[in-house]
């Protein structure tokens, strides 16, 4: 797909080894050729055991007196960002990291990509220790931070791509092939020739993705890649990431507060709260563990006549209008309730849905009480 861009003589070589830059092969054929060259199908891409990160900082009161006291006798605090995290990621897997602000998601990603070193625990990413930041390791990963750009602000995005070509030791043919394919997939057109400061947020994010995928990484970390984007912009990003995963087998670790992103991309989610893993499984399982009931919205021709008592397994949770009922229904009683509802009055419309994912997350976080200073300790 995106050219080979491999380290000279090291690591896997991708489509660039098999398809010349001027090839007339369809894009799908190029992508599948790239996928077929991927190796290590049984390897674990990420493995961490008891991963822990503590931040130590000094405490200082405001004002001149506080400054003087801090100079004479400095007190330190230790904040626990991540504590005892176990995580495995298989090749080609997409995993979503969920949690409220400050839960430890971004800290986890920074440890996985080698930006910060763990305080304790075992960590292996693509068979290497990330904190060593070897070129072979860096050549196989990429990171997108939705709130931090990798593009040079005053230069066209194409110049940033050229810089990355040098950084990742891509040949000119590999670079041209990758840029052409990325431009087609992300609909970049003339955007690469426009100074980054003049691009909209959505346009800039598409260029960020092109930059991140230029060297065909095996593992992509995406930290809130759709933050601030409109509906269409989010769809472009989601579709692109899904295609990269399916057709190239790229492993993706995603963090997002947009549950539509998570539902669209992540068969597996890991819930982190106060630096600790609280759930690891699929999103449906998480939703059912928190909100086991189905939701039903029923519209009648007139105000319904409800029996007293209501049938087992049903609860009226709202009445948006006199002729409209909002119900929660236990899944095992769904068929019986559907039959019973028709006896309450003529039904005009009926809609059965699972619990709203945002509401599910609110319920999840309500179950984990907020801590003003989680995991802090003080030392002189």
HUCORSUL-V584249 format. One record per pair of residues at least 12 apart in sequence whose C-alpha atoms are under 6 Angstrom apart, sorted by the first residue. I is the first residue (numbers start at 1). J is the second residue. D is the distance in whole Angstrom. If there is no record, write none. Layout:
# HUCORSUL-V584249
i=(I:I)
j=(J:J)
d=(D:D)
This chain:
# HUCORSUL-V584249
i=(1:1:1:2:2:3:3:3:3:3:4:5:5:14:15:16:21:21:35:44:44:45:45:45:45:45:46:46:46:46:47:47:47:47:48:48:48:48:49:49:49:50:50:50:50:51:51:51:52:52:52:52:52:52:52:53:53:53:53:54:54:54:55:55:56:56:57:57:58:58:59:59:75:75:76:76:76:77:77:78:78:79:79:80:81:81:82:82:83:83:91:92:92:92:93:94:94:94:94:95:95:95:95:96:96:96:96:96:97:97:97:98:99:99:99:103:103:103:104:113:114:114:117:140:140:141:141:141:141:142:142:143:143:143:144:144:145:146:146:146:153:153:154:155:156:156:156:156:156:157:157:158:161:182:202:202:218:219:219:219:220:221:221:222:223:223:224:224:267:268:268:269:269:287:293:293:293:293:294:294:294:294:295:295:295:295:295:296:296:296:296:297:297:297:297:298:298:298:298:299:299:299:299:299:300:300:300:300:301:302:303:303:304:304:305:306:313:313:313:314:314:315:315)
j=(15:30:31:178:216:15:16:174:177:178:16:170:215:34:34:174:173:177:248:89:90:89:90:91:125:126:88:89:124:125:87:88:123:124:86:87:122:123:86:121:122:84:85:86:121:84:85:121:82:83:84:118:119:120:121:81:82:118:119:79:80:81:78:79:77:78:76:77:75:76:75:76:379:380:378:379:380:377:378:376:377:375:376:375:104:275:104:275:275:276:251:249:250:251:251:251:252:253:266:253:266:268:269:253:254:255:266:269:255:269:270:271:271:272:273:273:274:275:275:130:130:131:131:217:218:217:218:219:220:212:220:220:221:222:222:223:223:223:224:225:196:197:195:195:192:193:194:195:196:192:196:192:211:210:229:233:250:250:251:252:252:252:253:254:254:255:255:256:282:281:282:281:282:360:328:329:330:331:328:329:353:354:327:328:352:353:354:326:327:351:352:325:326:350:351:324:325:349:350:323:324:347:348:349:323:346:347:348:346:323:322:323:344:345:344:344:329:330:333:328:329:327:328)
d=(6:6:4:4:6:5:4:5:6:5:4:5:5:5:4:6:6:5:5:6:5:5:5:6:6:5:5:5:6:5:6:5:6:5:5:5:5:4:5:6:5:4:5:6:5:5:5:4:5:4:5:6:6:5:6:6:5:5:5:6:5:6:6:5:6:4:6:6:6:4:5:6:6:4:6:5:6:5:4:5:5:6:5:5:5:5:6:4:5:5:6:4:5:4:5:6:5:6:5:5:5:5:5:6:5:6:6:5:5:6:5:5:6:5:6:5:5:5:5:6:4:4:6:4:5:5:6:5:6:6:5:6:5:6:5:6:5:6:5:4:5:5:6:5:6:5:5:4:6:5:6:5:6:6:6:6:5:6:5:6:5:6:5:5:6:5:5:5:6:5:5:6:6:6:6:5:5:6:6:5:6:5:6:5:6:5:6:6:5:6:4:6:5:6:5:6:5:6:5:6:4:6:5:5:5:6:4:5:6:5:5:4:5:5:5:6:6:5:6:6:5:6:5)
